[in-house]
Amino acid sequence: MNPAVVKARAAELGFSTCGIVPAEPSPHLDAYLRWIDAEMHGSMSYLARPDRVARRRNLNL
């Protein structure tokens, strides 16, 4: 979608500002993966699911 169209629509909806940036993996991904490997996620097991980890590595999934 054209960024100008998105910004115009945001203005129509009442947003005072609108920004568009590329989606990139977190610069803290390695720390997150170590946190998961150390089982620091406790009862939030969904955070360690392979599909969730894959999405953090590749935001296009």
PDBQT receptor file of N, H, CA, C and O in Angstrom, charges set to zero:
ATOM      1  N   MET A   1       0.845  -1.171   0.000  1.00  0.00    +0.000 N 
ATOM      2  CA  MET A   1       0.000   0.000   0.000  1.00  0.00    +0.000 C 
ATOM      3  C   MET A   1       0.895   1.240   0.000  1.00  0.00    +0.000 C 
ATOM      4  O   MET A   1       1.972   1.241   0.597  1.00  0.00    +0.000 OA
ATOM      5  N   ASN A   2       0.448   2.261  -0.658  1.00  0.00    +0.000 N 
ATOM      6  H   ASN A   2      -0.427   2.259  -1.143  1.00  0.00    +0.000 HD
ATOM      7  CA  ASN A   2       1.171   3.515  -0.776  1.00  0.00    +0.000 C 
ATOM      8  C   ASN A   2       1.208   4.240   0.575  1.00  0.00    +0.000 C 
ATOM      9  O   ASN A   2       0.159   4.440   1.188  1.00  0.00    +0.000 OA
ATOM     10  N   PRO A   3       2.401   4.640   1.052  1.00  0.00    +0.000 N 
ATOM     11  CA  PRO A   3       2.489   5.340   2.339  1.00  0.00    +0.000 C 
ATOM     12  C   PRO A   3       1.644   6.609   2.406  1.00  0.00    +0.000 C 
ATOM     13  O   PRO A   3       1.098   6.930   3.462  1.00  0.00    +0.000 OA
ATOM     14  N   ALA A   4       1.529   7.325   1.308  1.00  0.00    +0.000 N 
ATOM     15  H   ALA A   4       1.972   7.065   0.450  1.00  0.00    +0.000 HD
ATOM     16  CA  ALA A   4       0.718   8.546   1.303  1.00  0.00    +0.000 C 
ATOM     17  C   ALA A   4      -0.755   8.222   1.546  1.00  0.00    +0.000 C 
ATOM     18  O   ALA A   4      -1.457   8.979   2.216  1.00  0.00    +0.000 OA
ATOM     19  N   VAL A   5      -1.218   7.105   1.005  1.00  0.00    +0.000 N 
ATOM     20  H   VAL A   5      -0.647   6.490   0.460  1.00  0.00    +0.000 HD
ATOM     21  CA  VAL A   5      -2.607   6.687   1.198  1.00  0.00    +0.000 C 
ATOM     22  C   VAL A   5      -2.840   6.317   2.664  1.00  0.00    +0.000 C 
ATOM     23  O   VAL A   5      -3.864   6.673   3.247  1.00  0.00    +0.000 OA
ATOM     24  N   VAL A   6      -1.890   5.608   3.246  1.00  0.00    +0.000 N 
ATOM     25  H   VAL A   6      -1.058   5.320   2.772  1.00  0.00    +0.000 HD
ATOM     26  CA  VAL A   6      -2.009   5.216   4.653  1.00  0.00    +0.000 C 
ATOM     27  C   VAL A   6      -2.047   6.461   5.538  1.00  0.00    +0.000 C 
ATOM     28  O   VAL A   6      -2.874   6.555   6.445  1.00  0.00    +0.000 OA
ATOM     29  N   LYS A   7      -1.155   7.414   5.276  1.00  0.00    +0.000 N 
ATOM     30  H   LYS A   7      -0.483   7.338   4.539  1.00  0.00    +0.000 HD
ATOM     31  CA  LYS A   7      -1.109   8.640   6.081  1.00  0.00    +0.000 C 
ATOM     32  C   LYS A   7      -2.383   9.465   5.919  1.00  0.00    +0.000 C 
ATOM     33  O   LYS A   7      -2.883  10.038   6.887  1.00  0.00    +0.000 OA
ATOM     34  N   ALA A   8      -2.902   9.523   4.703  1.00  0.00    +0.000 N 
ATOM     35  H   ALA A   8      -2.496   9.057   3.917  1.00  0.00    +0.000 HD
ATOM     36  CA  ALA A   8      -4.147  10.265   4.476  1.00  0.00    +0.000 C 
ATOM     37  C   ALA A   8      -5.305   9.610   5.222  1.00  0.00    +0.000 C 
ATOM     38  O   ALA A   8      -6.135  10.297   5.817  1.00  0.00    +0.000 OA
ATOM     39  N   ARG A   9      -5.356   8.299   5.189  1.00  0.00    +0.000 N 
ATOM     40  H   ARG A   9      -4.682   7.741   4.706  1.00  0.00    +0.000 HD
ATOM     41  CA  ARG A   9      -6.434   7.590   5.893  1.00  0.00    +0.000 C 
ATOM     42  C   ARG A   9      -6.310   7.780   7.404  1.00  0.00    +0.000 C 
ATOM     43  O   ARG A   9      -7.311   7.948   8.100  1.00  0.00    +0.000 OA
ATOM     44  N   ALA A  10      -5.091   7.752   7.899  1.00  0.00    +0.000 N 
ATOM     45  H   ALA A  10      -4.277   7.615   7.334  1.00  0.00    +0.000 HD
ATOM     46  CA  ALA A  10      -4.875   7.981   9.328  1.00  0.00    +0.000 C 
ATOM     47  C   ALA A  10      -5.369   9.369   9.719  1.00  0.00    +0.000 C 
ATOM     48  O   ALA A  10      -5.988   9.534  10.769  1.00  0.00    +0.000 OA
ATOM     49  N   ALA A  11      -5.100  10.359   8.887  1.00  0.00    +0.000 N 
ATOM     50  H   ALA A  11      -4.597  10.224   8.034  1.00  0.00    +0.000 HD
ATOM     51  CA  ALA A  11      -5.571  11.722   9.161  1.00  0.00    +0.000 C 
ATOM     52  C   ALA A  11      -7.095  11.770   9.146  1.00  0.00    +0.000 C 
ATOM     53  O   ALA A  11      -7.702  12.434   9.986  1.00  0.00    +0.000 OA
ATOM     54  N   GLU A  12      -7.716  11.072   8.199  1.00  0.00    +0.000 N 
ATOM     55  H   GLU A  12      -7.223  10.532   7.517  1.00  0.00    +0.000 HD
ATOM     56  CA  GLU A  12      -9.184  11.018   8.132  1.00  0.00    +0.000 C 
ATOM     57  C   GLU A  12      -9.777  10.416   9.405  1.00  0.00    +0.000 C 
ATOM     58  O   GLU A  12     -10.860  10.806   9.841  1.00  0.00    +0.000 OA
ATOM     59  N   LEU A  13      -9.063   9.472   9.987  1.00  0.00    +0.000 N 
ATOM     60  H   LEU A  13      -8.183   9.156   9.633  1.00  0.00    +0.000 HD
ATOM     61  CA  LEU A  13      -9.535   8.797  11.196  1.00  0.00    +0.000 C 
ATOM     62  C   LEU A  13      -9.228   9.585  12.468  1.00  0.00    +0.000 C 
ATOM     63  O   LEU A  13      -9.587   9.165  13.568  1.00  0.00    +0.000 OA
ATOM     64  N   GLY A  14      -8.567  10.719  12.311  1.00  0.00    +0.000 N 
ATOM     65  H   GLY A  14      -8.275  11.060  11.417  1.00  0.00    +0.000 HD
ATOM     66  CA  GLY A  14      -8.318  11.579  13.456  1.00  0.00    +0.000 C 
ATOM     67  C   GLY A  14      -6.941  11.470  14.090  1.00  0.00    +0.000 C 
ATOM     68  O   GLY A  14      -6.687  12.086  15.125  1.00  0.00    +0.000 OA
ATOM     69  N   PHE A  15      -6.053  10.699  13.486  1.00  0.00    +0.000 N 
ATOM     70  H   PHE A  15      -6.259  10.199  12.645  1.00  0.00    +0.000 HD
ATOM     71  CA  PHE A  15      -4.702  10.605  14.025  1.00  0.00    +0.000 C 
ATOM     72  C   PHE A  15      -3.941  11.883  13.701  1.00  0.00    +0.000 C 
ATOM     73  O   PHE A  15      -3.998  12.363  12.568  1.00  0.00    +0.000 OA
ATOM     74  N   SER A  16      -3.235  12.438  14.670  1.00  0.00    +0.000 N 
ATOM     75  H   SER A  16      -3.189  12.048  15.590  1.00  0.00    +0.000 HD
ATOM     76  CA  SER A  16      -2.481  13.665  14.431  1.00  0.00    +0.000 C 
ATOM     77  C   SER A  16      -1.128  13.379  13.793  1.00  0.00    +0.000 C 
ATOM     78  O   SER A  16      -0.565  14.238  13.114  1.00  0.00    +0.000 OA
ATOM     79  N   THR A  17      -0.610  12.190  14.004  1.00  0.00    +0.000 N 
ATOM     80  H   THR A  17      -1.066  11.491  14.555  1.00  0.00    +0.000 HD
ATOM     81  CA  THR A  17       0.651  11.795  13.379  1.00  0.00    +0.000 C 
ATOM     82  C   THR A  17       0.552  10.350  12.906  1.00  0.00    +0.000 C 
ATOM     83  O   THR A  17      -0.235   9.557  13.422  1.00  0.00    +0.000 OA
ATOM     84  N   CYS A  18       1.358  10.041  11.928  1.00  0.00    +0.000 N 
ATOM     85  H   CYS A  18       1.998  10.686  11.509  1.00  0.00    +0.000 HD
ATOM     86  CA  CYS A  18       1.407   8.679  11.395  1.00  0.00    +0.000 C 
ATOM     87  C   CYS A  18       2.800   8.465  10.833  1.00  0.00    +0.000 C 
ATOM     88  O   CYS A  18       3.299   9.297  10.076  1.00  0.00    +0.000 OA
ATOM     89  N   GLY A  19       3.424   7.370  11.192  1.00  0.00    +0.000 N 
ATOM     90  H   GLY A  19       3.018   6.694  11.807  1.00  0.00    +0.000 HD
ATOM     91  CA  GLY A  19       4.742   7.053  10.675  1.00  0.00    +0.000 C 
ATOM     92  C   GLY A  19       4.777   5.638  10.129  1.00  0.00    +0.000 C 
ATOM     93  O   GLY A  19       4.035   4.764  10.577  1.00  0.00    +0.000 OA
ATOM     94  N   ILE A  20       5.638   5.428   9.165  1.00  0.00    +0.000 N 
ATOM     95  H   ILE A  20       6.240   6.138   8.800  1.00  0.00    +0.000 HD
ATOM     96  CA  ILE A  20       5.773   4.114   8.543  1.00  0.00    +0.000 C 
ATOM     97  C   ILE A  20       7.250   3.751   8.549  1.00  0.00    +0.000 C 
ATOM     98  O   ILE A  20       8.091   4.524   8.090  1.00  0.00    +0.000 OA
ATOM     99  N   VAL A  21       7.557   2.581   9.068  1.00  0.00    +0.000 N 
ATOM    100  H   VAL A  21       6.874   1.953   9.442  1.00  0.00    +0.000 HD
ATOM    101  CA  VAL A  21       8.936   2.115   9.135  1.00  0.00    +0.000 C 
ATOM    102  C   VAL A  21       8.985   0.663   8.670  1.00  0.00    +0.000 C 
ATOM    103  O   VAL A  21       7.978  -0.042   8.741  1.00  0.00    +0.000 OA
ATOM    104  N   PRO A  22      10.140   0.211   8.198  1.00  0.00    +0.000 N 
ATOM    105  CA  PRO A  22      10.247  -1.197   7.818  1.00  0.00    +0.000 C 
ATOM    106  C   PRO A  22      10.231  -2.087   9.060  1.00  0.00    +0.000 C 
ATOM    107  O   PRO A  22      10.713  -1.694  10.122  1.00  0.00    +0.000 OA
ATOM    108  N   ALA A  23       9.683  -3.268   8.917  1.00  0.00    +0.000 N 
ATOM    109  H   ALA A  23       9.292  -3.588   8.054  1.00  0.00    +0.000 HD
ATOM    110  CA  ALA A  23       9.676  -4.239  10.018  1.00  0.00    +0.000 C 
ATOM    111  C   ALA A  23      11.012  -4.970  10.012  1.00  0.00    +0.000 C 
ATOM    112  O   ALA A  23      11.423  -5.531   8.996  1.00  0.00    +0.000 OA
ATOM    113  N   GLU A  24      11.675  -4.956  11.148  1.00  0.00    +0.000 N 
ATOM    114  H   GLU A  24      11.341  -4.501  11.973  1.00  0.00    +0.000 HD
ATOM    115  CA  GLU A  24      12.968  -5.622  11.284  1.00  0.00    +0.000 C 
ATOM    116  C   GLU A  24      12.974  -6.422  12.580  1.00  0.00    +0.000 C 
ATOM    117  O   GLU A  24      12.323  -6.040  13.553  1.00  0.00    +0.000 OA
ATOM    118  N   PRO A  25      13.708  -7.532  12.595  1.00  0.00    +0.000 N 
ATOM    119  CA  PRO A  25      13.807  -8.294  13.842  1.00  0.00    +0.000 C 
ATOM    120  C   PRO A  25      14.417  -7.431  14.949  1.00  0.00    +0.000 C 
ATOM    121  O   PRO A  25      15.203  -6.522  14.680  1.00  0.00    +0.000 OA
ATOM    122  N   SER A  26      14.053  -7.721  16.164  1.00  0.00    +0.000 N 
ATOM    123  H   SER A  26      13.415  -8.459  16.383  1.00  0.00    +0.000 HD
ATOM    124  CA  SER A  26      14.570  -6.980  17.311  1.00  0.00    +0.000 C 
ATOM    125  C   SER A  26      16.083  -7.135  17.413  1.00  0.00    +0.000 C 
ATOM    126  O   SER A  26      16.613  -8.222  17.180  1.00  0.00    +0.000 OA
ATOM    127  N   PRO A  27      16.782  -6.054  17.760  1.00  0.00    +0.000 N 
ATOM    128  CA  PRO A  27      18.222  -6.184  18.000  1.00  0.00    +0.000 C 
ATOM    129  C   PRO A  27      18.509  -7.002  19.260  1.00  0.00    +0.000 C 
ATOM    130  O   PRO A  27      19.659  -7.350  19.527  1.00  0.00    +0.000 OA
ATOM    131  N   HIS A  28      17.478  -7.306  20.024  1.00  0.00    +0.000 N 
ATOM    132  H   HIS A  28      16.543  -7.024  19.808  1.00  0.00    +0.000 HD
ATOM    133  CA  HIS A  28      17.617  -8.079  21.260  1.00  0.00    +0.000 C 
ATOM    134  C   HIS A  28      17.178  -9.533  21.082  1.00  0.00    +0.000 C 
ATOM    135  O   HIS A  28      16.934 -10.232  22.066  1.00  0.00    +0.000 OA
ATOM    136  N   LEU A  29      17.077  -9.982  19.848  1.00  0.00    +0.000 N 
ATOM    137  H   LEU A  29      17.274  -9.414  19.049  1.00  0.00    +0.000 HD
ATOM    138  CA  LEU A  29      16.593 -11.339  19.576  1.00  0.00    +0.000 C 
ATOM    139  C   LEU A  29      17.449 -12.397  20.264  1.00  0.00    +0.000 C 
ATOM    140  O   LEU A  29      16.910 -13.346  20.832  1.00  0.00    +0.000 OA
ATOM    141  N   ASP A  30      18.765 -12.251  20.224  1.00  0.00    +0.000 N 
ATOM    142  H   ASP A  30      19.203 -11.479  19.762  1.00  0.00    +0.000 HD
ATOM    143  CA  ASP A  30      19.632 -13.250  20.864  1.00  0.00    +0.000 C 
ATOM    144  C   ASP A  30      19.359 -13.348  22.361  1.00  0.00    +0.000 C 
ATOM    145  O   ASP A  30      19.324 -14.446  22.916  1.00  0.00    +0.000 OA
ATOM    146  N   ALA A  31      19.166 -12.208  23.013  1.00  0.00    +0.000 N 
ATOM    147  H   ALA A  31      19.194 -11.316  22.562  1.00  0.00    +0.000 HD
ATOM    148  CA  ALA A  31      18.867 -12.211  24.453  1.00  0.00    +0.000 C 
ATOM    149  C   ALA A  31      17.522 -12.884  24.712  1.00  0.00    +0.000 C 
ATOM    150  O   ALA A  31      17.377 -13.646  25.668  1.00  0.00    +0.000 OA
ATOM    151  N   TYR A  32      16.544 -12.602  23.862  1.00  0.00    +0.000 N 
ATOM    152  H   TYR A  32      16.662 -11.983  23.085  1.00  0.00    +0.000 HD
ATOM    153  CA  TYR A  32      15.225 -13.232  24.000  1.00  0.00    +0.000 C 
ATOM    154  C   TYR A  32      15.340 -14.747  23.870  1.00  0.00    +0.000 C 
ATOM    155  O   TYR A  32      14.744 -15.485  24.655  1.00  0.00    +0.000 OA
ATOM    156  N   LEU A  33      16.105 -15.214  22.882  1.00  0.00    +0.000 N 
ATOM    157  H   LEU A  33      16.589 -14.614  22.245  1.00  0.00    +0.000 HD
ATOM    158  CA  LEU A  33      16.251 -16.655  22.675  1.00  0.00    +0.000 C 
ATOM    159  C   LEU A  33      16.966 -17.316  23.853  1.00  0.00    +0.000 C 
ATOM    160  O   LEU A  33      16.618 -18.432  24.239  1.00  0.00    +0.000 OA
ATOM    161  N   ARG A  34      17.961 -16.638  24.425  1.00  0.00    +0.000 N 
ATOM    162  H   ARG A  34      18.243 -15.732  24.111  1.00  0.00    +0.000 HD
ATOM    163  CA  ARG A  34      18.622 -17.175  25.624  1.00  0.00    +0.000 C 
ATOM    164  C   ARG A  34      17.634 -17.239  26.786  1.00  0.00    +0.000 C 
ATOM    165  O   ARG A  34      17.655 -18.188  27.569  1.00  0.00    +0.000 OA
ATOM    166  N   TRP A  35      16.774 -16.238  26.899  1.00  0.00    +0.000 N 
ATOM    167  H   TRP A  35      16.757 -15.466  26.263  1.00  0.00    +0.000 HD
ATOM    168  CA  TRP A  35      15.756 -16.178  27.947  1.00  0.00    +0.000 C 
ATOM    169  C   TRP A  35      14.802 -17.367  27.815  1.00  0.00    +0.000 C 
ATOM    170  O   TRP A  35      14.446 -18.010  28.802  1.00  0.00    +0.000 OA
ATOM    171  N   ILE A  36      14.398 -17.641  26.570  1.00  0.00    +0.000 N 
ATOM    172  H   ILE A  36      14.687 -17.118  25.768  1.00  0.00    +0.000 HD
ATOM    173  CA  ILE A  36      13.523 -18.791  26.305  1.00  0.00    +0.000 C 
ATOM    174  C   ILE A  36      14.258 -20.086  26.628  1.00  0.00    +0.000 C 
ATOM    175  O   ILE A  36      13.705 -20.962  27.295  1.00  0.00    +0.000 OA
ATOM    176  N   ASP A  37      15.507 -20.217  26.159  1.00  0.00    +0.000 N 
ATOM    177  H   ASP A  37      15.955 -19.506  25.618  1.00  0.00    +0.000 HD
ATOM    178  CA  ASP A  37      16.284 -21.434  26.420  1.00  0.00    +0.000 C 
ATOM    179  C   ASP A  37      16.476 -21.683  27.913  1.00  0.00    +0.000 C 
ATOM    180  O   ASP A  37      16.558 -22.832  28.349  1.00  0.00    +0.000 OA
ATOM    181  N   ALA A  38      16.546 -20.610  28.694  1.00  0.00    +0.000 N 
ATOM    182  H   ALA A  38      16.480 -19.677  28.340  1.00  0.00    +0.000 HD
ATOM    183  CA  ALA A  38      16.702 -20.735  30.149  1.00  0.00    +0.000 C 
ATOM    184  C   ALA A  38      15.360 -20.969  30.843  1.00  0.00    +0.000 C 
ATOM    185  O   ALA A  38      15.287 -21.027  32.071  1.00  0.00    +0.000 OA
ATOM    186  N   GLU A  39      14.302 -21.103  30.043  1.00  0.00    +0.000 N 
ATOM    187  H   GLU A  39      14.361 -21.056  29.046  1.00  0.00    +0.000 HD
ATOM    188  CA  GLU A  39      12.942 -21.351  30.539  1.00  0.00    +0.000 C 
ATOM    189  C   GLU A  39      12.460 -20.268  31.505  1.00  0.00    +0.000 C 
ATOM    190  O   GLU A  39      11.775 -20.553  32.487  1.00  0.00    +0.000 OA
ATOM    191  N   MET A  40      12.831 -19.026  31.207  1.00  0.00    +0.000 N 
ATOM    192  H   MET A  40      13.387 -18.795  30.408  1.00  0.00    +0.000 HD
ATOM    193  CA  MET A  40      12.425 -17.888  32.028  1.00  0.00    +0.000 C 
ATOM    194  C   MET A  40      10.989 -17.454  31.742  1.00  0.00    +0.000 C 
ATOM    195  O   MET A  40      10.442 -16.603  32.442  1.00  0.00    +0.000 OA
ATOM    196  N   HIS A  41      10.390 -18.034  30.722  1.00  0.00    +0.000 N 
ATOM    197  H   HIS A  41      10.835 -18.726  30.152  1.00  0.00    +0.000 HD
ATOM    198  CA  HIS A  41       9.032 -17.650  30.341  1.00  0.00    +0.000 C 
ATOM    199  C   HIS A  41       7.967 -18.255  31.258  1.00  0.00    +0.000 C 
ATOM    200  O   HIS A  41       6.784 -17.946  31.122  1.00  0.00    +0.000 OA
ATOM    201  N   GLY A  42       8.376 -19.104  32.179  1.00  0.00    +0.000 N 
ATOM    202  H   GLY A  42       9.338 -19.356  32.290  1.00  0.00    +0.000 HD
ATOM    203  CA  GLY A  42       7.454 -19.658  33.173  1.00  0.00    +0.000 C 
ATOM    204  C   GLY A  42       6.252 -20.343  32.546  1.00  0.00    +0.000 C 
ATOM    205  O   GLY A  42       6.409 -21.225  31.702  1.00  0.00    +0.000 OA
ATOM    206  N   SER A  43       5.055 -19.944  32.952  1.00  0.00    +0.000 N 
ATOM    207  H   SER A  43       4.927 -19.227  33.638  1.00  0.00    +0.000 HD
ATOM    208  CA  SER A  43       3.830 -20.582  32.462  1.00  0.00    +0.000 C 
ATOM    209  C   SER A  43       3.385 -20.054  31.095  1.00  0.00    +0.000 C 
ATOM    210  O   SER A  43       2.371 -20.497  30.555  1.00  0.00    +0.000 OA
ATOM    211  N   MET A  44       4.138 -19.117  30.543  1.00  0.00    +0.000 N 
ATOM    212  H   MET A  44       4.962 -18.757  30.982  1.00  0.00    +0.000 HD
ATOM    213  CA  MET A  44       3.782 -18.564  29.222  1.00  0.00    +0.000 C 
ATOM    214  C   MET A  44       4.419 -19.417  28.126  1.00  0.00    +0.000 C 
ATOM    215  O   MET A  44       5.222 -18.923  27.334  1.00  0.00    +0.000 OA
ATOM    216  N   SER A  45       4.058 -20.690  28.087  1.00  0.00    +0.000 N 
ATOM    217  H   SER A  45       3.406 -21.091  28.730  1.00  0.00    +0.000 HD
ATOM    218  CA  SER A  45       4.689 -21.646  27.169  1.00  0.00    +0.000 C 
ATOM    219  C   SER A  45       4.516 -21.273  25.704  1.00  0.00    +0.000 C 
ATOM    220  O   SER A  45       5.317 -21.679  24.862  1.00  0.00    +0.000 OA
ATOM    221  N   TYR A  46       3.480 -20.505  25.392  1.00  0.00    +0.000 N 
ATOM    222  H   TYR A  46       2.829 -20.175  26.076  1.00  0.00    +0.000 HD
ATOM    223  CA  TYR A  46       3.262 -20.095  24.006  1.00  0.00    +0.000 C 
ATOM    224  C   TYR A  46       4.449 -19.289  23.474  1.00  0.00    +0.000 C 
ATOM    225  O   TYR A  46       4.680 -19.271  22.265  1.00  0.00    +0.000 OA
ATOM    226  N   LEU A  47       5.205 -18.623  24.350  1.00  0.00    +0.000 N 
ATOM    227  H   LEU A  47       5.017 -18.637  25.332  1.00  0.00    +0.000 HD
ATOM    228  CA  LEU A  47       6.356 -17.840  23.899  1.00  0.00    +0.000 C 
ATOM    229  C   LEU A  47       7.464 -18.722  23.338  1.00  0.00    +0.000 C 
ATOM    230  O   LEU A  47       8.260 -18.263  22.519  1.00  0.00    +0.000 OA
ATOM    231  N   ALA A  48       7.527 -19.972  23.762  1.00  0.00    +0.000 N 
ATOM    232  H   ALA A  48       6.880 -20.344  24.428  1.00  0.00    +0.000 HD
ATOM    233  CA  ALA A  48       8.584 -20.884  23.337  1.00  0.00    +0.000 C 
ATOM    234  C   ALA A  48       8.166 -21.791  22.190  1.00  0.00    +0.000 C 
ATOM    235  O   ALA A  48       8.971 -22.585  21.705  1.00  0.00    +0.000 OA
ATOM    236  N   ARG A  49       6.913 -21.681  21.749  1.00  0.00    +0.000 N 
ATOM    237  H   ARG A  49       6.259 -21.036  22.143  1.00  0.00    +0.000 HD
ATOM    238  CA  ARG A  49       6.470 -22.531  20.641  1.00  0.00    +0.000 C 
ATOM    239  C   ARG A  49       7.326 -22.247  19.407  1.00  0.00    +0.000 C 
ATOM    240  O   ARG A  49       7.660 -21.092  19.143  1.00  0.00    +0.000 OA
ATOM    241  N   PRO A  50       7.684 -23.288  18.647  1.00  0.00    +0.000 N 
ATOM    242  CA  PRO A  50       8.517 -23.088  17.463  1.00  0.00    +0.000 C 
ATOM    243  C   PRO A  50       7.958 -22.054  16.485  1.00  0.00    +0.000 C 
ATOM    244  O   PRO A  50       8.720 -21.286  15.898  1.00  0.00    +0.000 OA
ATOM    245  N   ASP A  51       6.636 -22.025  16.305  1.00  0.00    +0.000 N 
ATOM    246  H   ASP A  51       6.016 -22.649  16.781  1.00  0.00    +0.000 HD
ATOM    247  CA  ASP A  51       6.068 -21.051  15.365  1.00  0.00    +0.000 C 
ATOM    248  C   ASP A  51       6.246 -19.628  15.878  1.00  0.00    +0.000 C 
ATOM    249  O   ASP A  51       6.458 -18.713  15.083  1.00  0.00    +0.000 OA
ATOM    250  N   ARG A  52       6.164 -19.422  17.192  1.00  0.00    +0.000 N 
ATOM    251  H   ARG A  52       5.992 -20.166  17.838  1.00  0.00    +0.000 HD
ATOM    252  CA  ARG A  52       6.345 -18.078  17.756  1.00  0.00    +0.000 C 
ATOM    253  C   ARG A  52       7.796 -17.624  17.628  1.00  0.00    +0.000 C 
ATOM    254  O   ARG A  52       8.072 -16.471  17.297  1.00  0.00    +0.000 OA
ATOM    255  N   VAL A  53       8.718 -18.548  17.893  1.00  0.00    +0.000 N 
ATOM    256  H   VAL A  53       8.495 -19.485  18.161  1.00  0.00    +0.000 HD
ATOM    257  CA  VAL A  53      10.141 -18.224  17.772  1.00  0.00    +0.000 C 
ATOM    258  C   VAL A  53      10.479 -17.932  16.314  1.00  0.00    +0.000 C 
ATOM    259  O   VAL A  53      11.224 -16.995  16.027  1.00  0.00    +0.000 OA
ATOM    260  N   ALA A  54       9.938 -18.725  15.394  1.00  0.00    +0.000 N 
ATOM    261  H   ALA A  54       9.332 -19.486  15.628  1.00  0.00    +0.000 HD
ATOM    262  CA  ALA A  54      10.196 -18.506  13.968  1.00  0.00    +0.000 C 
ATOM    263  C   ALA A  54       9.705 -17.135  13.526  1.00  0.00    +0.000 C 
ATOM    264  O   ALA A  54      10.368 -16.469  12.731  1.00  0.00    +0.000 OA
ATOM    265  N   ARG A  55       8.552 -16.706  14.029  1.00  0.00    +0.000 N 
ATOM    266  H   ARG A  55       8.013 -17.248  14.674  1.00  0.00    +0.000 HD
ATOM    267  CA  ARG A  55       8.018 -15.386  13.668  1.00  0.00    +0.000 C 
ATOM    268  C   ARG A  55       8.890 -14.262  14.198  1.00  0.00    +0.000 C 
ATOM    269  O   ARG A  55       8.990 -13.206  13.573  1.00  0.00    +0.000 OA
ATOM    270  N   ARG A  56       9.515 -14.474  15.332  1.00  0.00    +0.000 N 
ATOM    271  H   ARG A  56       9.434 -15.332  15.840  1.00  0.00    +0.000 HD
ATOM    272  CA  ARG A  56      10.425 -13.446  15.857  1.00  0.00    +0.000 C 
ATOM    273  C   ARG A  56      11.679 -13.347  15.002  1.00  0.00    +0.000 C 
ATOM    274  O   ARG A  56      12.248 -12.267  14.846  1.00  0.00    +0.000 OA
ATOM    275  N   ARG A  57      12.111 -14.484  14.445  1.00  0.00    +0.000 N 
ATOM    276  H   ARG A  57      11.649 -15.362  14.572  1.00  0.00    +0.000 HD
ATOM    277  CA  ARG A  57      13.295 -14.479  13.579  1.00  0.00    +0.000 C 
ATOM    278  C   ARG A  57      12.982 -13.885  12.204  1.00  0.00    +0.000 C 
ATOM    279  O   ARG A  57      13.801 -13.163  11.634  1.00  0.00    +0.000 OA
ATOM    280  N   ASN A  58      11.800 -14.190  11.677  1.00  0.00    +0.000 N 
ATOM    281  H   ASN A  58      11.135 -14.776  12.140  1.00  0.00    +0.000 HD
ATOM    282  CA  ASN A  58      11.421 -13.758  10.332  1.00  0.00    +0.000 C 
ATOM    283  C   ASN A  58      10.041 -13.115  10.402  1.00  0.00    +0.000 C 
ATOM    284  O   ASN A  58       9.035 -13.817  10.508  1.00  0.00    +0.000 OA
ATOM    285  N   LEU A  59       9.988 -11.805  10.345  1.00  0.00    +0.000 N 
ATOM    286  H   LEU A  59      10.805 -11.235  10.259  1.00  0.00    +0.000 HD
ATOM    287  CA  LEU A  59       8.725 -11.082  10.496  1.00  0.00    +0.000 C 
ATOM    288  C   LEU A  59       7.804 -11.237   9.292  1.00  0.00    +0.000 C 
ATOM    289  O   LEU A  59       6.663 -10.774   9.325  1.00  0.00    +0.000 OA
ATOM    290  N   ASN A  60       8.281 -11.877   8.236  1.00  0.00    +0.000 N 
ATOM    291  H   ASN A  60       9.208 -12.253   8.210  1.00  0.00    +0.000 HD
ATOM    292  CA  ASN A  60       7.446 -12.102   7.053  1.00  0.00    +0.000 C 
ATOM    293  C   ASN A  60       6.606 -13.364   7.161  1.00  0.00    +0.000 C 
ATOM    294  O   ASN A  60       5.821 -13.654   6.258  1.00  0.00    +0.000 OA
ATOM    295  N   LEU A  61       6.751 -14.121   8.239  1.00  0.00    +0.000 N 
ATOM    296  H   LEU A  61       7.389 -13.886   8.972  1.00  0.00    +0.000 HD
ATOM    297  CA  LEU A  61       5.958 -15.352   8.405  1.00  0.00    +0.000 C 
ATOM    298  C   LEU A  61       4.568 -15.034   8.880  1.00  0.00    +0.000 C 
ATOM    299  O   LEU A  61       3.760 -15.942   9.075  1.00  0.00    +0.000 OA
TER     300      LEU A  61
